[in-house]
Amino acid sequence: MDGRDGMRAADADRQVIADRLRVALDEGRLNLHEYDERLQRAYAARTYADLDDLVRDLPAAGAVAPTPGAVPAQRAADGAVSASDGAVPASDGAADRTVTVRWLVEVWEPWLKTVGIVVAIWAVTSFASRDLLYFWPAWVAAPWGAILLVQTVTGLVGGEPRRWAAERERRRQRRAEKRAVKRDRKAARHLPHHGRRSAGGTEALADAQGPQHDLGHQATEPGPVPQQPEGNA
């Protein structure tokens, strides 16, 4: 590839594409499965052409949304063409249902655990007393359950599962970026410290060997021959 498409992309370019994908997810242009797949491809992209392919079907930042009647008309036309070809249009219902189920579990899991515990306590105490006691766990389950029921209905109507999934993905991405920064800082601190330690060890070894080397050198050097007195000769 020639020109800009063949040039290597930088981390800042990948982050720009990741931000555009998050905006598209929040606007409903991408479902969670498409967003996750494209985000992984964005961080693995090497060239500008790889990044451009990920947002080629998305409007540019600040683009004006189509008129209200344009989208249904276009969808009707697409449905007519698909029906004439005998093809079944693709549906994102499975991904949306998965996100909704996960959100419902997130909302109702504390209630289920707590109610299960208090009901178990009531059952044990009733069995120990050999009498059916007053069902006091209802005072825990009913008010809390009513609040969660209202929260569930309003959340499903307002698209809360999609926003919850997008926020979880943003938190996961921030944690991944923090871990990458920590690894880079740790590697940057380790390499100079290792170099200084190696240099210091070499100097210390040279200092320790220096006196011994000098002593050995002095021992091997020939000294002056002592002269005997002439009288003894």
N, C-alpha and C positions, 0 to 999 in steps of 0.2 A: 504493500500500500504506500501511496505517495501523499505528500502534503500533510495537513493536520491530522487526518484519520490515522496515519501510521505512527504519529508521535506518541511517546510514552506519557501516560497520565500520572499526575502526582496525587498525594493523599488529599490535598485540598480539593482537587477536581472530583475525587470519589465522594468526598463529604458533601459537595454541592449536589451531586446526583442523589445521594441518600436523603438529603433534605427535601428535594423535589418529590421523591417517592413517598416520604412521610406526609407531605401536603396532599398528594393524590389519594393516599389512604384515608386521611381525615375528610376529604371531599367526597369519598365514595367512588372514586374513579377506579380504584384497585381494591380487590378483596384481600383478606389477610394472607391467603396462600400465595397470591401473585406478588404481594408486597414482600413477603419473606424470601421468595425465590429471586426476585429482582435485586433485593438488598444484598443477598449473598453474591450474586453476580457482579454487583457494583464494587464491592470490596475486593473481588478477585480480578477485576478488569485490569488490563495492561495498557491499552491504547485508548485514544479518544473515540475511535470507532466503536469499541466495546461499550463505552459509556453512553454514546449517542443512541445505540440500539435500544437501550433500556427505557428511554423517555421519548422515543420517536412517535409513539401513539398518544402521548400526553400533550395537552396544550402548554404553551410557553407560560412562564411566570407572568402574572398580571393580565392574561388573556381574558377577553370579555366572554362571559358564558352565553351559550346560544339561547334563542328565544324560547319561552315555555312550550310552544307548540311544535318546535322543531324536533325535539328528542323523541316524543311519542310517534311522530310521523316517520322518522327514520327507523325506529324500532319496528313499526308496522310494516314498512317496506322490507326490512331485513327478514321479518318473520314470513312475509309472503314469498320472498325468494327462497328461503329455506324450505318452506312447505312445498313449493313447486319442484324443488330438487329432491324432495323426499328425505332431507337431512333433519336431524333434531337439533335445535339451537342449544348451545352450551349454557349450563346453569351453574351459578355459584351458590346454590342453596345448601350444598353439603358443607362447604366451608363456613357459611354463615351459621348453620345449625351447630357446628362444632364450637364456634365462638360463643354462641348463646348458651350452650350446655355448660361450658367452662365458667361463664359468668354466673350462671345460676348456682353452680356448685360453690363458687367463691362467696356468693351472698348467703346461701342457706347452710353451708357446712357448720359454722359456729352454732347455729340454732339446733341443728340435728344432733351435734355432739352433746350440747348442754342438756337438751330435753332427754336424750337417751340416758345420761347419767342420773338425772333426778328421777326419772321413771324407774330406773334400776334400784335406786335407794328406796323409793316408795314400795316397790315389789318386795324387796328384802325385808323391810320393816313390817309389811303386812304379813309376810310368811312367818316371821319370827313371833309376831303377836297372835298368829292363827286367827286373824280377823281382817276383813277388808277395810282398810283405813280410808279416811277421807282423801280423795285424789287431789292433793295440794299441788302436784306438778303443773296442773292446769293454769295456776296463777303465774307460772314462769313461761309456759308455752304460748298461751293465748295472747297476751299483750305484745310480746316480742314477735310472735308470728304475724299479728295484724300489721305491725309496722313493716316487717319484711315483705308482706304481701303487697302493700301499697308501693314500697320501693321497687318491687319486681315489676308491677304493672306499669308504673311511670317510666322505669328504665327501658322496658321492652318497647314502649311506644316512642320514647325519645331517642332510640338508637344507642343506649348506654353500652351494650356489649361490644360494639365496634370501637367506641372511644376507650373502653377499658382495655381491649386487646392492643390498641395503638399505644396506650400509655405503658403497658407492660413491655412492649417491644422497645419503646424509648428508654425505659429504665434498664432493660437488658443491654441495649447498645451502649448506654453510658457506663455501665459496669464493665463491659468489655473494653471500652476505651480507657477507663481508669486502670484496669489490669495491664493493658498494653503499655501505658505510660509508666507504671511502676516497674514493669520488666525492663523497659528501656533505661530508666534511671538507675536501677540496680546494676544492669550491665555496664552503664557508663561509670558508676562508682567502682565497680569491681576491677575493671581493666587498668585504670591508673594506679589503684592501690596495689595490684599484683605486680605492676611494673616497678613501683617504688620498692616493694618488698624484695623483688629479685635483685634490683640494683643495690639495695642496702645489704642484702645477704652476700653479694659479691664483694662489696667493699669491706664488710666485716671479715670475710674469709681472707682477703688480701692483707688486712691489718694483722690478723692472727698468724698468718704465715710469714709476715715480714720479719719479725725478730728472729724466728727460727732460721729463716733463710740467711739472715745476716750472720748468725752464729755459725752456721755451717760454712758460709763463705769465708769467714775469718779463720775457721779451723783448717780449711784446705789451703789457705795462702801460706807460702813458705816464709818462715820468720828468720831472723838473723842467727847464724851459727855461733854458739858460744865458743870463745877462745880459751884454750887451756893455758895455765901459767907456764912460762919458759923454764922455770926451775925444775918442775916435775918432768919436763921433756928431757 
